C-alpha cells in the first residue's frame, strides 16, 4: 500500500454488488473513520453459516489509525456486524438515540456493553476525529433517527447519504432536511456515496403514511385472528399496527426475539406509543375470542426459523394458524428471498388462512428512494465525483446513469467492488489500490474460522453423505485385530442396501489385507489408498461420491 499522508482514501468494505453487510471506510493520512457495520443472512450455498459480516482485515492491520465507527441507522444490514467487530477492535461508536438503543441490545447479548464507548449524536452534532471533521443531516427511511454523514478533510468533502427516501409526510414526523442538504451541496461536495436500492424503479416512493389505512382496513375485515409480519425494525409500521389493534379492540401478541427487542427499546425511548395492557403473552390468547387477537411476528422474508415460517408449518409451540384466520405480509421479499417467502405463503394457504401479500395490496411501501428521489439527492449535493453504493451491480449501474442525467461527468463516476478504493488528492479522484475485502462467516461462536475447505466438506456431506470405515491394527505385527466396520450417514438406507453393504465390507477387507502386505506403506498412505479404492467402487455402483473417512486404530 502506498503512503496515504495528504491523500483521502474511500472504500466500501461491504455494501456494493450486494444488498446487506454495509461498511465503508474513509481514511485521511493517519486517521480512519468507519461508517456502518452490517450483516446479512447466508443463502443455501453456505450450509451451517449463521451470519455474513464484512472482512475487516485492513482495519485490523491499521488499528492504531481507527478513530470511530459512525452508524447511519438501526437496520441489521448496518448494525448486525458491530458485536463481531468489537470482539476484534474496541472502537468508539457514534449513533442516534434509537440506533444506539438497538446496538446496546446486541452488545448486552454479546456481553460487550460495559467495555464499549457509546456516544449519542443528533442531526446538528459535530465531531473532530483527527484530521476528519464530521457533521450530520437528517433523512427519513423506514426506521426513525436516520442520518446522512458529512466528512470534511483537507483533501475534500465526502458525503454518505445512508439509506433514505424523501417522504414529505412521514408517519413519525421526522422530515428530511432538504435545506441542510442544499446547504452542504453549496459548500461543495467532492465525493458523494449514495444508496442505490431502488435505482431501477421510476418515480417517487409512496409515503409510509398510506400503509396505515390499509392495515386498519384489513384488521376490520378479519373475522378471526390476524397474523401480521413485517420487519421488526420498521418502527413506523409497527406503530400503525398497534393503532389498528387498538381501533379494532384486539389484544396484540409479539412473536420473535427481534420483534420483542425492538418494541421494548422503541417503547422505552418513546418512539412507540403502546397503551397499557394491549400486549399479552402467547399463552394468554385462550382467554379471548379469535376476533380479539392480533399477532405481530417476524419472518416476512421466509426465514425458516422465524415465527411466521414455524406458524405456517404448524411447528410453533404456542400458537396455531386456523382456517379462516387472516395472515398479512406487510413487506416485500428482498432479492434472494423470493423462494422462501413463496414456500411460506403456500403453507399458509394449505392451512386454510386468508393470505394478503404483494405490492399491490397497499400494505407495504419501500423505505428507499426511487429514481426521482435519487436524482433529487444528487441535485442537492452537486458532487464532483460519485460512487453509487448499497445495491447489486445492475442497481449501481442504473444509479450511474441517473447521475449522468443530472450533470455528473461519466468519467467522475466509480462503480466499485468491495475492497476497491478511490483516492482523492489535489482535487482529483482516481482508482487506488485494492485492500482486503470479502465475506467473514460467522458460525456459532466462530468468526472467520470457516473457510472454503470446510464449506466444501459440508456441501459434499449434504450432497452424498458420509461413509466411515474403522479398522483396528496391531502396530508391531501389522495384522487386523478387528474390523473393518462400516458406518454410513446420508449415503444409502442400510436396510434396503444389504447387498451393497456386503460388497463394501468385502472390498474394504481385501484392500486392508493387500495394503498390509506392503511393508513400507505408512498409515497415512494406507488411508489415502483406501479412500481412492472405495471411492471408485462406490461411484461406479451408485453414481455418488460420499465423503469417505478411514479410521485406523493402532494397538
C-alpha positions as CSV (number, residue, x, y, z in Angstrom):
1,X,0.0,0.0,0.0
2,X,1.4,3.4,-0.9
3,X,1.7,6.2,1.7
4,X,-1.6,7.9,2.4
5,X,-0.4,11.2,4.0
6,X,-2.3,14.1,2.5
7,X,-4.4,11.7,0.5
8,X,-8.1,10.9,1.0
9,X,-9.0,7.2,0.5
10,X,-12.6,6.0,0.3
11,X,-13.5,2.3,0.1
12,X,-16.5,0.0,0.5
13,X,-15.7,-3.0,2.7
14,X,-19.3,-4.2,2.1
15,X,-22.5,-3.0,0.5
16,X,-21.7,-2.8,-3.2
17,X,-22.7,-5.6,-5.7
18,X,-24.9,-6.8,-2.8
19,X,-27.8,-5.9,-0.5
20,X,-26.5,-6.2,3.0
21,X,-23.5,-6.1,5.3
22,X,-22.8,-2.4,4.6
23,X,-19.5,-1.0,5.7
24,X,-17.5,1.9,4.4
25,X,-14.1,3.4,5.2
26,X,-12.8,7.0,4.9
27,X,-9.1,7.5,5.5
28,X,-7.1,10.7,5.5
29,X,-3.5,10.4,6.5
30,X,-3.3,8.7,9.9
31,X,-7.0,8.8,10.6
32,X,-9.6,6.2,9.6
33,X,-13.4,6.6,10.1
34,X,-15.7,3.6,9.6
35,X,-19.3,4.0,8.5
36,X,-21.8,1.2,9.5
37,X,-21.0,-2.4,10.1
38,X,-23.9,-4.6,8.9
39,X,-24.6,-8.3,8.4
40,X,-26.6,-10.4,6.1
41,X,-28.1,-13.9,6.2
42,X,-26.5,-16.7,4.2
43,X,-28.1,-18.5,1.3
44,X,-28.3,-22.2,0.7
45,X,-24.7,-22.2,-0.7
46,X,-23.3,-21.6,2.8
47,X,-24.6,-24.6,4.9
48,X,-24.4,-24.1,8.6
49,X,-23.4,-20.5,8.5
50,X,-25.3,-18.2,10.8
51,X,-24.3,-14.7,9.5
52,X,-22.1,-12.9,7.0
53,X,-20.2,-9.8,8.1
54,X,-17.6,-7.6,6.3
55,X,-13.9,-8.6,6.2
56,X,-12.1,-6.1,8.4
57,X,-8.5,-7.3,7.8
58,X,-7.3,-3.9,6.5
59,X,-8.9,-2.2,9.5
60,X,-7.2,-4.6,12.0
61,X,-3.9,-4.1,10.2
62,X,-4.3,-0.3,10.8
63,X,-6.0,-0.5,14.2
64,X,-4.0,2.5,15.6
65,X,-5.5,4.8,13.0
66,X,-9.2,3.9,13.6
67,X,-10.9,6.9,15.3
68,X,-14.6,5.9,15.3
69,X,-17.5,3.9,13.9
70,X,-20.3,6.1,12.7
71,X,-23.7,4.5,12.2
72,X,-26.4,5.9,9.9
73,X,-29.4,4.0,11.3
74,X,-30.5,0.8,13.1
75,X,-31.2,-1.7,10.4
76,X,-29.5,-5.1,10.6
77,X,-27.6,-4.6,7.4
78,X,-26.0,-1.6,9.1
79,X,-25.5,-2.7,12.7
80,X,-25.7,-6.5,12.7
81,X,-21.9,-6.9,12.4
82,X,-21.0,-4.5,15.2
83,X,-20.6,-7.0,18.1
84,X,-18.3,-9.1,15.9
85,X,-16.2,-6.1,15.0
86,X,-15.9,-5.1,18.7
87,X,-14.6,-8.5,19.6
88,X,-11.6,-7.7,17.4
89,X,-11.4,-4.0,17.7
90,X,-12.6,-1.8,20.5
91,X,-13.7,1.4,18.7
92,X,-15.9,4.3,19.9
93,X,-19.4,4.2,18.3
94,X,-21.4,7.3,17.4
95,X,-25.1,6.9,16.5
96,X,-28.5,8.5,17.0
97,X,-30.8,7.7,20.0
98,X,-32.8,4.8,18.7
99,X,-29.9,3.4,16.8
100,X,-27.8,3.3,20.0
101,X,-30.7,1.6,21.8
102,X,-30.8,-1.2,19.2
103,X,-27.0,-1.5,19.2
104,X,-27.0,-1.7,23.0
105,X,-29.4,-4.7,22.9
106,X,-26.8,-6.6,20.8
107,X,-23.9,-5.6,23.0
108,X,-25.7,-6.8,26.1
109,X,-26.4,-10.2,24.4
110,X,-22.7,-10.5,23.5
111,X,-21.5,-9.2,26.9
112,X,-19.7,-6.2,25.4
113,X,-21.7,-3.2,26.6
114,X,-19.5,-2.5,29.7
115,X,-16.4,-2.1,27.6
116,X,-17.8,-0.2,24.7
117,X,-17.9,3.6,24.3
118,X,-21.3,4.6,23.0
119,X,-21.9,8.2,22.0
120,X,-25.2,9.7,21.1
121,X,-25.4,12.2,18.2
122,X,-28.1,14.5,16.8
123,X,-28.5,15.9,13.3
124,X,-26.8,19.1,14.4
125,X,-23.8,17.3,16.1
126,X,-20.2,18.0,15.0
127,X,-17.2,15.7,15.7
128,X,-13.5,16.1,15.3
129,X,-11.9,12.8,14.6
130,X,-8.2,13.6,14.0
131,X,-8.0,15.4,10.7
132,X,-11.5,14.5,9.7
133,X,-14.3,16.8,10.8
134,X,-17.8,15.2,10.8
135,X,-21.3,16.7,10.5
136,X,-24.7,15.1,10.0
137,X,-28.0,15.8,8.4
138,X,-31.5,14.2,8.9
139,X,-33.0,11.9,6.4
140,X,-36.0,9.6,6.6
141,X,-36.3,5.9,5.9
142,X,-38.4,3.0,7.3
143,X,-36.9,3.4,10.8
144,X,-36.6,6.6,12.9
145,X,-33.4,8.6,13.6
146,X,-31.7,8.2,10.2
147,X,-28.7,10.3,9.5
148,X,-26.6,11.2,6.5
149,X,-22.9,11.9,7.2
150,X,-20.5,14.7,6.0
151,X,-16.8,14.1,6.4
152,X,-14.6,17.2,5.8
153,X,-10.9,16.7,5.2
154,X,-8.1,18.9,3.8
155,X,-8.3,16.8,0.6
156,X,-12.0,17.2,0.1
157,X,-15.5,16.6,1.5
158,X,-17.2,13.2,1.4
159,X,-20.9,12.7,1.9
160,X,-22.6,9.4,2.7
161,X,-26.4,9.5,2.5
162,X,-27.2,6.4,4.4
163,X,-30.5,4.8,3.4
164,X,-33.1,7.4,2.5
165,X,-36.2,8.4,0.8
166,X,-37.9,11.8,0.5
167,X,-41.1,11.2,2.5
168,X,-42.7,14.6,2.9
169,X,-45.5,13.4,5.1
170,X,-43.7,10.8,7.3
171,X,-45.7,8.9,9.8
172,X,-43.3,9.8,12.6
173,X,-42.9,13.5,11.5
174,X,-39.1,13.2,11.1
175,X,-38.9,15.2,7.9
176,X,-35.9,15.1,5.5
177,X,-33.8,18.2,6.0
178,X,-33.7,19.5,2.4
179,X,-32.4,22.9,3.4
180,X,-29.4,21.4,5.2
181,X,-28.7,19.1,2.2
182,X,-28.8,22.0,-0.2
183,X,-26.5,24.0,2.1
184,X,-24.0,21.1,2.2
185,X,-24.2,21.0,-1.6
186,X,-23.5,24.7,-1.9
187,X,-20.5,24.4,0.4
188,X,-19.0,21.9,-2.0
189,X,-19.1,18.0,-2.1
190,X,-16.1,16.4,-3.6
191,X,-17.4,12.8,-3.4
192,X,-20.9,11.5,-2.8
193,X,-21.7,8.0,-1.7
194,X,-25.5,7.4,-2.3
195,X,-27.6,4.3,-1.8
196,X,-29.0,2.5,-4.9
197,X,-31.6,0.0,-3.8
198,X,-34.4,1.4,-5.9
199,X,-32.4,2.8,-8.8
200,X,-34.4,0.6,-11.2
201,X,-37.8,2.0,-10.1
202,X,-39.1,5.1,-11.7
203,X,-40.9,7.9,-9.9
204,X,-41.2,8.5,-6.2
205,X,-41.6,6.1,-3.3
206,X,-45.0,6.5,-1.6
207,X,-45.2,7.8,1.9
208,X,-45.3,5.3,4.8
209,X,-48.4,7.1,6.0
210,X,-50.6,5.5,3.2
211,X,-49.9,2.0,4.7
212,X,-51.8,2.7,7.9
213,X,-55.2,2.9,6.3
214,X,-54.7,-0.4,4.5
215,X,-53.6,-2.1,7.7
216,X,-56.7,-0.8,9.5
217,X,-59.0,-2.0,6.7
218,X,-57.5,-5.5,6.8
219,X,-58.0,-5.7,10.6
220,X,-61.6,-4.5,10.3
221,X,-62.4,-7.1,7.6
222,X,-60.8,-10.0,9.5
223,X,-63.4,-12.3,11.2
224,X,-60.9,-14.3,13.3
225,X,-57.3,-14.0,14.4
226,X,-55.0,-11.6,12.5
227,X,-51.3,-12.5,12.0
228,X,-49.2,-9.8,10.5
229,X,-45.5,-9.9,9.7
230,X,-43.1,-7.1,8.9
231,X,-39.5,-6.0,9.5
232,X,-39.1,-5.7,13.3
233,X,-37.0,-2.5,12.9
234,X,-39.8,-0.8,10.9
235,X,-40.9,1.1,13.9
236,X,-43.2,3.4,12.0
237,X,-45.0,0.3,10.5
238,X,-45.2,-1.3,14.0
239,X,-46.9,1.9,15.3
240,X,-49.6,1.7,12.6
241,X,-50.2,-2.0,13.5
242,X,-50.5,-1.0,17.2
243,X,-53.0,1.7,16.2
244,X,-55.0,-0.8,14.1
245,X,-55.2,-3.3,17.0
246,X,-56.4,-0.5,19.4
247,X,-59.0,0.7,16.9
248,X,-60.4,-2.9,16.4
249,X,-60.3,-3.8,20.1
250,X,-57.7,-6.6,19.6
251,X,-55.0,-7.6,22.0
252,X,-51.5,-7.8,20.5
253,X,-49.1,-10.7,20.8
254,X,-45.5,-10.3,19.8
255,X,-43.6,-13.3,18.4
256,X,-39.9,-13.4,17.5
257,X,-36.9,-12.2,19.6
258,X,-36.0,-9.3,17.3
259,X,-39.6,-8.1,17.4
260,X,-39.8,-8.2,21.2
261,X,-36.5,-6.5,21.5
262,X,-37.2,-3.6,19.0
263,X,-40.7,-3.0,20.5
264,X,-39.2,-2.9,24.0
265,X,-36.4,-0.5,23.1
266,X,-38.7,1.8,21.0
267,X,-41.3,2.0,23.8
268,X,-38.6,2.8,26.4
269,X,-37.2,5.6,24.3
270,X,-40.6,7.0,23.3
271,X,-40.7,6.0,19.7
272,X,-43.7,3.7,20.1
273,X,-46.9,4.6,21.8
274,X,-48.5,1.4,23.1
275,X,-51.4,1.5,25.5
276,X,-51.0,-0.3,28.8
277,X,-52.4,-3.9,28.7
278,X,-52.5,-4.0,24.9
279,X,-49.7,-6.6,24.6
280,X,-50.3,-10.0,26.0
281,X,-48.3,-13.2,26.1
282,X,-49.0,-16.1,23.7
283,X,-50.3,-18.3,26.4
284,X,-53.0,-15.7,27.3
285,X,-54.7,-15.9,24.0
286,X,-57.0,-18.7,25.1
287,X,-58.8,-16.2,27.4
288,X,-60.0,-14.2,24.3
289,X,-62.2,-14.8,21.3
290,X,-60.2,-15.2,18.0
291,X,-61.6,-11.8,16.7
292,X,-59.9,-10.2,19.7
293,X,-56.4,-11.4,18.8
294,X,-53.7,-9.9,16.6
295,X,-50.3,-11.4,16.3
296,X,-47.3,-9.3,15.2
297,X,-44.4,-11.6,14.2
298,X,-41.1,-11.8,12.5
299,X,-40.5,-13.9,9.3
300,X,-41.7,-11.7,6.5
301,X,-38.6,-12.8,4.4
302,X,-39.5,-16.5,4.8
303,X,-36.6,-17.2,7.2
304,X,-37.0,-20.9,8.1
305,X,-36.6,-20.4,11.8
306,X,-38.6,-17.2,12.2
307,X,-42.0,-17.2,13.8
308,X,-44.1,-16.9,10.6
309,X,-42.4,-19.9,9.0
310,X,-43.0,-22.0,12.1
311,X,-46.6,-20.9,12.3
312,X,-47.0,-21.8,8.6
313,X,-45.6,-25.3,9.1
314,X,-47.7,-25.8,12.3
315,X,-44.5,-26.2,14.4
316,X,-44.8,-23.2,16.6
317,X,-45.0,-24.4,20.2
318,X,-47.5,-21.8,21.4
319,X,-49.9,-20.7,18.6
320,X,-51.6,-22.1,15.6
321,X,-53.0,-20.6,12.4
322,X,-56.5,-21.9,11.9
323,X,-58.8,-22.0,8.8
324,X,-60.3,-18.6,8.4
325,X,-57.5,-16.6,10.1
326,X,-56.1,-13.6,8.2
327,X,-52.3,-13.5,7.6
328,X,-50.8,-10.3,6.3
329,X,-47.2,-9.9,4.9
330,X,-46.5,-6.2,5.3
331,X,-43.2,-6.4,3.5
332,X,-41.9,-7.3,0.0
333,X,-39.4,-10.1,-0.5
334,X,-35.8,-8.9,-0.7
335,X,-34.0,-10.2,-3.8
336,X,-32.9,-13.8,-3.0
337,X,-35.6,-14.5,-0.5
338,X,-38.5,-15.0,-3.0
339,X,-38.3,-18.8,-2.9
340,X,-38.6,-19.0,0.9
341,X,-41.4,-16.4,1.0
342,X,-43.3,-18.4,-1.6
343,X,-43.0,-21.6,0.4
344,X,-44.4,-19.9,3.5
345,X,-47.3,-18.4,1.5
346,X,-48.1,-21.9,0.1
347,X,-48.1,-23.4,3.6
348,X,-50.4,-20.7,4.9
349,X,-52.9,-21.4,2.1
350,X,-52.8,-25.1,2.9
351,X,-53.8,-24.2,6.5
352,X,-56.9,-22.5,5.2
353,X,-55.8,-19.0,6.0
354,X,-56.7,-15.9,4.1
355,X,-53.3,-14.5,3.0
356,X,-52.7,-10.9,2.0
357,X,-49.4,-10.2,0.3
358,X,-47.8,-8.4,-2.6
359,X,-47.0,-4.8,-3.5
360,X,-50.5,-4.1,-4.9
361,X,-52.2,-4.6,-1.6
362,X,-51.1,-1.2,-0.2
363,X,-49.7,-2.9,2.9
364,X,-46.1,-2.1,2.1
365,X,-44.1,0.8,0.8
366,X,-40.3,0.8,0.4
367,X,-38.1,2.7,2.7
368,X,-35.7,3.6,-0.2
369,X,-36.0,6.4,-2.7
370,X,-36.9,5.7,-6.3
371,X,-35.2,7.3,-9.3
372,X,-36.6,10.8,-8.9
373,X,-35.5,10.9,-5.2
374,X,-32.0,9.6,-6.1
375,X,-31.8,12.4,-8.7
376,X,-33.0,14.9,-6.1
377,X,-30.3,13.9,-3.7
378,X,-27.7,14.2,-6.5
379,X,-29.0,17.7,-7.4
380,X,-29.0,18.9,-3.8
381,X,-25.4,17.6,-3.2
382,X,-24.0,18.6,-6.6
383,X,-21.0,16.2,-6.2
384,X,-17.9,16.5,-8.3
385,X,-17.3,12.7,-8.0
386,X,-19.9,10.0,-7.3
387,X,-19.9,6.4,-6.0
388,X,-23.2,4.5,-6.1
389,X,-23.4,2.1,-3.1
390,X,-25.9,-0.3,-1.4
391,X,-27.1,-2.3,-4.3
392,X,-26.4,-5.1,-6.7
393,X,-24.4,-4.3,-9.9
394,X,-27.4,-3.5,-12.1
395,X,-28.7,-1.1,-9.5
396,X,-25.4,0.6,-9.2
397,X,-25.2,0.9,-13.0
398,X,-28.7,2.4,-13.2
399,X,-27.7,4.9,-10.5
400,X,-24.7,5.8,-12.5
401,X,-27.0,6.7,-15.5
402,X,-29.2,8.8,-13.2
403,X,-26.1,10.7,-12.0
404,X,-25.1,11.4,-15.6
405,X,-28.6,12.7,-16.4
406,X,-28.3,15.4,-13.7
407,X,-24.8,16.5,-14.8
408,X,-22.2,14.4,-13.2
409,X,-19.4,13.6,-15.7
410,X,-19.3,9.9,-16.7
411,X,-15.6,9.8,-16.0
412,X,-16.2,11.1,-12.5
413,X,-18.4,8.1,-11.5
414,X,-16.9,5.0,-9.9
415,X,-18.7,1.7,-9.7
416,X,-16.6,-0.2,-7.2
417,X,-16.4,-3.7,-6.0
418,X,-15.9,-4.4,-2.3
419,X,-12.2,-3.6,-1.4
420,X,-11.6,-1.2,-4.3
421,X,-10.6,2.3,-3.3
422,X,-11.0,5.8,-4.7
423,X,-8.1,8.2,-3.9
424,X,-8.6,11.9,-3.8
425,X,-5.6,14.2,-3.9
426,X,-5.1,17.8,-5.2
427,X,-8.7,17.9,-6.3
428,X,-8.6,14.8,-8.5
429,X,-10.0,11.4,-7.9
430,X,-8.8,8.1,-9.3
431,X,-9.0,4.4,-8.6
432,X,-6.4,3.4,-6.0
433,X,-5.0,0.2,-4.5
434,X,-7.2,-2.8,-3.6
435,X,-7.5,-3.6,0.1
436,X,-8.5,-6.9,1.7
437,X,-12.3,-7.4,1.5
438,X,-14.9,-10.0,1.2
439,X,-17.1,-12.1,3.5
440,X,-16.3,-13.1,7.0
441,X,-18.5,-16.1,8.0
442,X,-20.0,-16.4,11.5
443,X,-20.7,-20.0,12.6
444,X,-21.8,-20.3,16.3
445,X,-19.0,-18.7,18.3
446,X,-16.5,-18.8,15.5
447,X,-15.7,-15.6,13.5
448,X,-14.0,-16.3,10.2
449,X,-12.8,-19.8,11.1
450,X,-15.0,-21.4,8.5
451,X,-13.4,-21.2,5.0
452,X,-13.7,-22.8,1.6
453,X,-12.4,-26.2,2.6
454,X,-14.9,-26.6,5.5
455,X,-17.7,-25.4,3.2
456,X,-16.7,-27.8,0.5
457,X,-16.9,-30.7,3.0
458,X,-20.3,-29.5,4.2
459,X,-21.6,-29.4,0.7
460,X,-20.2,-32.9,0.0
461,X,-21.9,-34.2,3.1
462,X,-25.2,-32.6,2.1
463,X,-25.0,-33.9,-1.4
464,X,-23.8,-37.5,-0.9
465,X,-23.4,-38.2,2.8
466,X,-20.5,-39.9,4.6
467,X,-19.0,-43.4,4.9
468,X,-16.7,-44.2,7.8
469,X,-14.5,-47.3,7.8
470,X,-13.0,-48.3,11.1
471,X,-10.2,-50.9,11.4
472,X,-8.0,-51.9,14.4
473,X,-4.5,-53.0,13.6
474,X,-1.6,-54.4,15.5
475,X,1.2,-51.8,15.5
476,X,4.0,-54.3,15.6
477,X,2.6,-57.3,13.7
478,X,0.7,-55.2,11.2
479,X,-2.3,-57.5,11.5
480,X,-6.0,-56.8,11.6
481,X,-7.4,-57.2,15.1
482,X,-10.9,-56.1,14.4
483,X,-13.0,-54.7,11.5
484,X,-13.2,-53.2,9.1
485,X,-16.5,-51.8,10.4
486,X,-18.6,-49.5,8.2
487,X,-20.8,-46.7,9.3
488,X,-22.8,-44.6,6.8
489,X,-24.9,-41.5,7.2
490,X,-26.8,-39.8,4.4
491,X,-25.4,-42.1,1.8
492,X,-27.8,-45.1,1.5
493,X,-30.5,-46.6,3.7
494,X,-28.7,-49.6,5.0
495,X,-31.7,-51.9,5.4
496,X,-32.5,-51.5,1.7
497,X,-28.9,-51.8,0.6
498,X,-27.7,-55.1,2.2
499,X,-26.0,-56.4,-0.9
500,X,-24.1,-53.2,-1.5
501,X,-23.0,-53.1,2.2
502,X,-21.8,-56.7,2.0
503,X,-19.7,-55.8,-1.1
504,X,-18.3,-52.7,0.7
505,X,-17.3,-54.8,3.7
506,X,-15.6,-57.4,1.4
507,X,-13.8,-54.7,-0.7
508,X,-12.6,-52.9,2.4
509,X,-11.3,-56.2,4.0
510,X,-9.5,-57.2,0.8
511,X,-8.0,-53.7,0.4
512,X,-6.7,-53.6,4.0
513,X,-5.1,-57.1,3.7
514,X,-3.5,-56.2,0.4
515,X,-2.1,-53.0,1.8
516,X,-0.7,-54.6,5.0
517,X,1.5,-56.7,2.7
518,X,3.3,-53.6,1.6
519,X,5.8,-53.2,4.5
520,X,6.9,-49.7,3.5
521,X,3.4,-48.3,3.4
522,X,2.6,-45.7,6.1
523,X,-0.8,-45.5,7.8
524,X,-1.5,-42.1,6.1
525,X,-0.8,-43.6,2.7
526,X,-2.9,-46.6,3.6
527,X,-5.8,-44.2,4.4
528,X,-5.5,-42.4,1.2
529,X,-5.4,-45.6,-0.9
530,X,-8.5,-47.0,0.9
531,X,-10.3,-43.7,0.2
532,X,-9.4,-44.0,-3.5
533,X,-10.4,-47.6,-3.9
534,X,-13.7,-47.3,-2.0
535,X,-14.4,-44.0,-3.8
536,X,-14.0,-45.5,-7.3
537,X,-16.1,-48.5,-6.4
538,X,-19.0,-46.5,-4.8
539,X,-19.2,-44.1,-7.7
540,X,-19.3,-47.0,-10.2
541,X,-22.0,-48.7,-8.3
542,X,-24.1,-45.7,-7.1
543,X,-23.1,-42.6,-9.1
544,X,-22.5,-40.9,-5.7
545,X,-19.4,-39.5,-4.1
546,X,-19.8,-39.7,-0.3
547,X,-17.2,-38.4,2.0
548,X,-15.0,-41.4,2.9
549,X,-13.2,-41.3,6.3
550,X,-10.9,-44.3,7.0
551,X,-10.0,-44.5,10.7
552,X,-7.1,-46.8,11.6
553,X,-6.6,-47.6,15.3
554,X,-3.2,-48.8,16.4
555,X,-3.0,-51.2,19.3
